[in-house]
Amino acid sequence: MKYRPLGRTGFKVSEVSFGAWAIGGSWGDVDDRTSLATLHKAIDSGVNFIDTADVYGDGRSEQLIAKLKQERPRDTIHVATKAGRRLDPHTAVGYNGINITRFVERSLTNLGVESIDLLQLHCPPTDVYHQPEVFGDLDDLTKAGKIRHYGVSVEKVEEAIKAIQFPNVKTVQIIFNLFRLRPAEMFFAMAKKQNIGILARVPLASGLLTGKITRGTQFAADDHRTFNRHGQAFDQGETFSGVPLDVAFAAIEELKALVPGGASMAQFALRWILMFDEVSCVIPGAKRPDQLLDNVAAAELAALSPATMSKAQSIYDRLIKPLVHQRW
């Protein structure tokens, strides 16, 4: 495993880290024993950064991570969580000091810690980025020792650009993958100039970029790939990166020709992201140890050639870009 600085936090995090949405819920059946075994395998493999949220399984994900840390007291494990999506309705006015503090206190309990390594606003409404008092509340929580650092998780590039105007925003989590290239075009250079840590989320486009999903694949009723394909529950871009499946399958067929010998499609997709040095880490999810091992092996792949990167870009430009580029 290789490690990269996470912006100005002082953390050096594993290039391939762990996204803990799937072990909380909304991805079909999960078993806590298997999830915990997967988390242990991650640490054994050199992963030292885990990203979760208070709404992943209504705290289930955070509590599993707390158990992991109890069982691995000698390991350095940086944990990032998120706050805001517990609001109902999820509106900008709900992002106030009282609510954010309440969410933070709950996460502190779930995680079994006195201070959160990294707290991220969880894809708040765009108007929140025009409310300086929200970031003042986060500053107060930092001064109080409840959180060590804070950042944002965003849906849109424009939100990322606005967020880093606040001086103490240290990280941005954003969807970036072979089906979502706009962040590299518009945001990465700005982030690098300000030494902002970038967490690349949804790196496998909800599993599409593993190459294992087919037109006949059926997902469980409680899997967001069933209930959120058209944005019924949350932003459509979170599910399959917002790409229609017929187009996605056509693009995947072309991308498969670029996968290096001996590598999986998922490893290729993750290594492609790591070719961008502005990215601090990529945070694929895994429900089983074998999935985890496949993901972390991406860090050991050789650098992709300029020709391969160019071909991947051309596939995006021709098939995907017209459908998603300006939306997010």
N, C-alpha and C positions, 0 to 999 in steps of 0.2 A: 504494500500500500504506500502511496505517496500522499504528501500533505501540503496544503496551501493555506496562506493567511486568510482569515475571515475578516477582511476589511480592517478596521481600526479596533476590533475587539481585543486583539492580543491573542486570540485563539488560532492555533494551526489545526485545521480540520482535514479529515480524510477526504481525498478527491471523490471517492464514492462513499457517500454516507447513507443514512437510513431514513426513509420517509415512513412514518408510523400511522398513516391514515388507515391502511388496509387491516392492521391488527386491531383497530378500534371498531370498525364496522363499515357499512355501505359498500362492501366488496363481496357480498355473499357470506357463506359460513366461515367463521374463524374459530379456532380452538385455542384457548389461552395457553395450554401446555405447549402446543406447537409454536405459538407466537413467541413464548419465552425462550424456547429452544432456538428459534430463529434469531432473536436478539442476542443470545449468547454466542451464536455462530458469527454474528456480525462483529462483536468485540474480539473474538478469537482471530478474525480475519483482518484486524487492524482498523476497523471502523471506530471512530471516537466521537462522532456527532450524530445525534438523533433529532429529527424534527417531528413534532407532534402538535396537537391542538386540544383545547378543552372540550370541543364538541365531537372528537373522534370516539364514537362509542359512549358519549356522555361521560367522559372521564376514564373510560376503560383503558385507552391507550396510555394515558399518563400514569395510571396505576400500575400497568405492566412494566413501564420503564422504571418506576420507583422500586419495584421488586427486583428488576435487573440490577439496579445500582446497589441495593442491599446485598445482593449475592456477589457483587464484584466491587467490594470496597476499595481495592487497591488500584483499580483501573481508572484512568481519566476518561470520563464520558461527559461531553458537553451536551446539554439538552436545551433545545429551543421549543417553546410552545407558542400558542396564538390565543388571542382573545378578541371577542366582539361578536362572533356568530351565534352566541347564546341569546342575543337580543331578539325579541319577538314583539313587534315587527323589527326587522333589521334595517334601521334608519339612522341617518347621520346624527340626529338629536340624541340617540341613545349612547353615543360615544362621549360620555362625560366622566368626570373624576369618580363619582360614586359608583357607577356601573363598572368601569375599568378596574377600580380597586377591588370590587367584589369578585370580579372574574379572576384577578391575580391571586387573591387570597384563596380561592377555591383550587387553583392550579398548584399553589404552594402546598396545600394539604394533599392533593392527589399525588404530587411528585415527591412528597416527603422531604422537602428542602426549605431552607430559610430565605433563599434568594434564587430567582430564576436567571439562568445564564443569559438567555436571549428571549425577550418577549416581542412578538410580532402582532401588529394589528392584522386581523384576519379578513383580508379582502373587503375592507369597509366601502360604503358608498363613496363615490367620487367626491362628494361635498366635504367629506371629512378632511381631505387634503387641503381644504381652504379654511380650516378651523385651527388656528395656531394654539388655541387653548387646550386642544386634545394632546398636543405634543408637550405642552407645559405640564399637563397631568402626568405624562410619562416621565418627564424630568423629575417631578416630585417623587414618584415611585422609585426612581433611581437613587435620589438623595436619601430616601428612607431606607434604602438597602433591600427593598422588595425585589428589584430586578437589577441585573448588572449592566445589561445593554438592551437597546430596543431597536426594532426595525419594522418593516412592513411586508406584508404579502399582498400582491396586487394582481388585478386581472388585466390591466391595460398598461401599455408602455407610457402613455401620458401620465398615468397615476404615479408610476415610478419616478418619472422626471420631476413631478411636483413634490413628491415625498422627500427627495434628497436635498431640497432647498432648506429643509429644517436641519440645523447643524448637528443634532445628536442622533439623527437616523443613521445607523451604522451598517444596516444590511437591507437588501431587497430580495424577496423571494418572488420569482416570476416564472411563468411557463415558458420553457425554452427547449425545443427539440427539433427534429428533422421536419416536423410539420408546423413549426412556429419560429420563424427566423427573424421577425421584426425587432426583437430586443437587441440583437447584434448590430442591426443597421442603425438604430436610433438612440440606444441607451447605454450600451457597454462602454463607449469611449468616455461619456460623462461620468459614469460610475468609477471608472479607473482613475480619472483625474482627481476625484474626491476620495479615493481609497474606500469605496463602498464594497462590502462583501456581497456577492451574488450567489443565491441558492437557486439552482435550476430545478424547478419542480415539474411534475407530470412529464418526466423525461422520455417515457416510453409510450406516451399518448394513450394512457389507460390500458396498456397492454398490446395495442396494435403493433407497435414497433418491436415486439418480440417475434413477430411473424407467426405466432401460434394461434391467433384468432382467425377463424374462417367465416365465410358467409353463413355457415350453418351453426355457429357457436351460439348457445343459449346461455343467458346469464340469469342468476337467481332474481326473484322479485325485489329483494332488498339490496341489490347491487345497483349502484348509480348508473352503470352501463345499460341497465334496463329502464330505470325511472327518470333519468335526466338527459336522455339523448337530445332533447329539444329544449333543454333549459327549464324544465318544469319545476325543479327544486332549488337550483342555484345556477350560477352562470354556465351557459352551454359550453363554453370553452374549456371547462374542467373535465368534460367527458369526451374522450377521443379527440381532444384539442379542437373540438368544434368542426371537425372535418367529416363530411358525409362519407359513409362507409364504402360506397361504391368507388369513390375517388381515392379513398385511403388504400383500398386493396390494389388498385391499379398502380399507385405510387410504390407500394411495398414490393410488388413484383419487380419493378425496375430497381429498387434499392437493393434487393437481394443479390443482384449481380455485383454489387460493390463490396459485399461482406468478405473480409479476408479469410483465406483458408484456415480452418480450425477454430474460427470464432463463431459465436452465435449471432443472430440478428440483434438481440438485445445488447450484447457486448459492443457490437459495431455502433449502435445508436448512442450508447453511453460514451464510447470513445470519441465519437464525433463531437459531442458537447464539450468534452475535456480538451479538445483542440483549441478552444477559446480560453486564453489565459486569464481573461477577466472573470471567468467563473471560478468561484471559490470551491464549490462542491456541487455534485449532482445527487439528488435524493430519491432514488427509486424505492418503491415499496417492495416488500416480500412477505408472503404469508407462511413460507416454508423454508427450511435451511437450504434445500437445493436451489431455490430461486435466489436466495441471498448469495450463494457461492457463484452462481452464474453472473450476477450483477458485479460483484467485487472484482471478478477476473478481468473486467473491462479496464481496470487501472493498469494491468500488466500488458495490454496490447500495445504494439508498436504504433508510433504516430502514423496517422493516415496521410497519404501522399496529397500534394496539391491537386493532382488530377482527380483523385477520388473526391476531395472536397468540392471541386468545381462541378463534377457530375451530380453530386448530391444537391448542390445549389440549383442546378438546371432542372432537375426533377421537381424541386419545390416551385421554382419560378413558373414552370409550365402547367403543373397540375394543381398545386395547393394554393399558391399565392393569391390568385384571383378570388378565392373563397374566404380566406381568413386574414390576409395581411392587414387590411385597414380596420378590421373589427376589433383587434386586440393590440 
